[in-house]
């Protein structure tokens, strides 16, 4: 059985590959990457490296050839670009006769009002239309997304947010990666939708956990979306990114990531990494 992971040199993709290599021979694993030279280390370990670019479907035809099961990891970019790229990947999988597609989607995707939802809705629909057995891995929110705020807090800055009392199911990328690997190699995941959400926390509750880890008080500064945008500009975020980060705060405030589910534990076969332990790992990595 040949398993392919797209975006395998990215932060999540590389963790998925490492998780897979613990359970399957390297000879059964293929990675599709835009820049194969970045995957030389994987090639040296016996993983087949193929060039695949979501913007060039002809490269995906070659990358997906002979593949049984594929993990399509959602790409970065604006919504229109992501929809086009993801649909290119889905159609390539269909042309190649892939027998199972796993896709990293978004929490509560089809009902979500968050700015990031449309590409995931479109991709899930495209996959369903193929008739190929699938698993939608609806990842809630990576704890790593908060590294900038964590670094700022450690340095003495307040935790700035406009998310109010909105709750998020944070978890480590490692947990999401292991869940994806388990679905790719496991049985009984055909035509499933997994809401992969950690225990729900507000910004204040996350910061309280961080205070326990770093041993210092961290003030939480609740601001308006407009004030949040100005602060983000002040820390150097490019103008085109500002609406996205503000939209995420708004989505959290409106409950878009407030998804209660035990699917994570079901797929992993273990509890998700507790938030204090997860924060401790991140703090150690960045300090």
C-alpha positions in Angstrom: 0.0 0.0 0.0 1.4 3.4 -1.0 0.6 6.4 1.2 1.3 9.9 0.0 1.5 13.1 2.1 1.3 16.5 0.3 3.2 19.5 1.8 5.4 17.1 3.6 8.2 19.6 4.3 5.8 22.0 6.1 5.3 22.3 9.9 2.4 19.9 10.0 3.4 17.7 7.1 6.8 16.9 8.5 5.3 15.8 11.7 2.8 13.6 9.9 5.6 11.9 8.0 7.6 11.3 11.2 4.5 9.8 12.8 3.9 7.5 9.8 7.5 6.3 9.8 7.0 4.9 13.2 4.4 2.5 11.9 5.0 1.9 8.2 8.1 1.1 6.1 9.7 4.1 4.4 9.3 2.2 1.1 5.5 2.5 1.5 5.6 6.3 2.0 5.7 8.9 -0.8 5.8 12.7 -0.3 4.7 15.3 -2.7 6.5 18.6 -2.3 6.9 21.8 -4.3 10.6 21.9 -3.8 12.1 18.3 -3.7 15.5 19.6 -2.6 14.0 20.4 0.7 13.1 16.8 1.2 16.5 15.3 0.6 16.7 14.1 4.2 13.6 12.1 3.7 14.9 10.6 0.5 18.1 9.5 2.3 15.8 7.6 4.7 14.1 5.7 1.9 11.0 7.8 1.4 10.1 8.4 -2.2 10.1 12.2 -3.0 8.0 13.5 -5.9 7.6 17.0 -7.1 4.1 18.2 -6.9 2.8 21.8 -7.2 -0.9 22.5 -6.5 -0.7 25.3 -9.1 0.5 22.9 -11.8 -1.9 20.0 -12.1 0.3 18.1 -14.5 2.9 17.7 -11.7 0.2 16.3 -9.4 -0.7 13.6 -12.0 2.9 12.3 -11.7 3.0 12.8 -8.0 -0.2 10.9 -7.3 0.4 8.0 -9.7 0.1 4.6 -8.1 -1.0 6.0 -4.8 -3.5 4.2 -2.7 -4.1 6.6 0.2 -3.4 10.3 0.2 -3.4 13.1 2.8 -4.1 16.4 1.3 -2.8 19.1 3.7 -4.5 22.4 3.2 -2.3 25.1 1.5 -1.6 28.6 2.6 -2.8 31.7 0.7 -6.0 33.7 0.2 -9.3 31.9 -0.1 -9.6 32.0 -3.9 -6.0 30.6 -4.3 -6.6 27.9 -1.8 -9.8 26.8 -3.4 -8.2 26.5 -6.8 -5.2 24.7 -5.4 -7.1 22.2 -3.3 -9.6 21.4 -6.1 -6.6 20.8 -8.4 -5.2 18.2 -5.9 -8.6 16.5 -5.5 -9.1 16.2 -9.3 -5.5 14.8 -9.6 -6.3 12.2 -6.9 -9.4 11.2 -8.8 -7.5 10.9 -12.1 -4.9 8.8 -10.4 -7.4 6.3 -9.0 -6.5 7.1 -5.4 -8.7 4.9 -3.1 -8.8 7.1 0.0 -8.4 10.8 0.6 -7.8 12.4 4.0 -8.0 16.1 4.2 -7.0 18.6 6.9 -10.1 20.8 7.2 -11.3 23.3 9.7 -13.5 23.0 12.8 -17.2 22.8 12.0 -16.3 23.8 8.5 -19.6 23.6 6.7 -21.4 25.7 9.3 -18.5 28.0 10.3 -18.7 31.7 9.8 -14.9 32.2 10.3 -13.0 33.9 7.5 -10.9 30.8 6.8 -13.9 28.4 6.2 -14.7 28.8 2.4 -11.7 26.9 1.1 -12.5 24.0 3.4 -16.1 23.9 2.5 -15.2 23.9 -1.2 -12.6 21.2 -0.8 -14.8 18.9 1.3 -17.5 19.3 -1.4 -15.0 18.5 -4.2 -13.8 15.4 -2.4 -17.4 14.2 -1.7 -18.3 14.7 -5.4 -15.5 12.2 -6.5 -17.2 9.3 -4.7 -13.7 8.3 -3.3 -13.9 7.2 0.4 -12.6 10.1 2.5 -11.9 11.3 6.0 -12.3 15.0 6.8 -9.9 15.9 9.6 -11.5 19.1 11.0 -8.6 20.5 12.9 -9.6 23.1 15.5 -6.6 25.4 16.2 -2.9 24.8 16.5 -1.4 25.9 19.8 1.7 26.9 17.7 -0.5 29.7 16.2 0.0 31.5 19.5 3.8 31.4 19.6 4.1 35.1 18.8 1.8 36.0 21.7 3.5 33.5 24.0 6.9 35.0 23.2 5.6 38.5 23.8 4.1 37.5 27.1 7.4 35.9 28.3 9.1 39.2 27.3 6.7 41.2 29.4 4.0 42.3 27.0 0.3 41.9 27.7 -1.8 39.2 25.9 -3.8 41.2 23.4 -7.0 39.8 22.0 -10.4 40.9 20.7 -11.8 37.4 21.0 -13.7 38.1 24.3 -15.1 35.0 25.9 -14.9 32.9 22.8 -13.5 29.4 23.3 -10.9 27.5 21.3 -10.0 23.8 21.2 -6.2 24.3 21.1 -3.9 21.3 20.6 -0.3 20.8 19.5 0.5 20.2 15.9 2.0 16.9 17.0 -1.4 15.7 18.2 -3.0 16.7 14.9 -0.2 15.0 13.0 -0.5 11.7 14.9 -4.3 11.8 14.3 -3.8 12.2 10.6 -1.2 9.3 10.6 -3.6 7.1 12.5 -6.4 7.7 9.9 -4.0 7.0 7.0 -2.9 3.6 8.3 -6.0 2.6 10.3 -9.1 0.7 9.3 -12.7 1.9 9.4 -12.1 5.6 8.6 -13.9 5.6 5.3 -16.4 8.5 4.8 -15.8 10.0 8.3 -15.7 13.5 9.6 -13.6 14.0 12.7 -13.9 17.2 14.8 -10.4 17.3 16.2 -10.7 19.7 19.1 -8.9 19.9 22.4 -10.6 21.0 25.6 -12.3 24.3 25.1 -10.6 27.4 26.7 -11.1 31.1 26.6 -8.1 33.4 26.0 -8.1 34.2 29.7 -8.0 30.4 30.6 -5.2 29.8 28.1 -3.2 32.7 29.6 -3.9 31.3 33.2 -2.4 28.0 32.1 0.6 29.9 30.5 1.1 31.8 33.8 1.4 28.4 35.6 4.0 27.3 33.1 6.2 30.4 33.1 5.7 31.4 36.7 4.7 35.0 36.1 1.5 37.1 35.8 0.4 38.0 32.3 -2.2 40.7 31.9 -4.9 40.1 29.3 -5.8 43.1 27.3 -9.3 42.8 25.7 -9.6 45.3 22.9 -12.0 46.1 20.0 -11.3 44.6 16.5 -10.2 48.1 15.4 -7.8 48.4 18.2 -6.5 44.9 17.6 -5.8 45.8 13.9 -3.8 48.8 14.9 -1.8 46.9 17.5 -1.0 44.2 14.9 0.1 46.8 12.4 2.3 48.2 15.2 4.1 44.9 15.7 4.9 44.7 12.0 2.3 42.5 10.4 1.8 43.3 6.7 -1.3 45.2 5.8 -2.8 42.3 3.7 -2.6 40.0 6.8 -4.4 42.3 9.2 -8.0 41.5 8.0 -7.2 37.8 8.3 -5.9 38.0 11.9 -8.8 40.3 12.9 -11.3 37.9 11.2 -9.9 35.0 13.2 -10.4 37.0 16.5 -13.9 37.8 15.4 -14.6 34.2 14.5 -13.4 33.0 17.9 -15.5 35.6 19.6 -18.5 34.4 17.7 -18.0 30.8 18.7 -16.7 29.4 15.4 -14.0 27.3 17.1 -16.2 26.3 20.1 -16.6 22.7 19.1 -17.0 20.0 21.8 -15.9 16.6 20.6 -14.1 13.4 21.8 -13.0 12.5 18.2 -9.4 13.4 19.0 -9.2 10.7 21.7 -11.1 8.3 19.5 -8.7 8.7 16.6 -5.5 9.0 18.7 -6.4 6.2 21.1 -5.1 8.4 23.9 -6.1 11.8 25.5 -4.9 14.9 23.8 -1.8 16.4 25.3 -2.9 18.4 28.4 -2.7 22.2 27.9 -0.1 22.8 30.7 2.2 20.1 29.2 1.6 21.4 25.7 2.5 24.9 26.7 5.5 23.7 28.6 6.8 22.0 25.4 6.3 25.1 23.4 7.9 27.4 25.9 11.0 25.1 26.1 11.2 25.1 22.3 11.2 28.8 21.9 13.2 29.8 24.9 
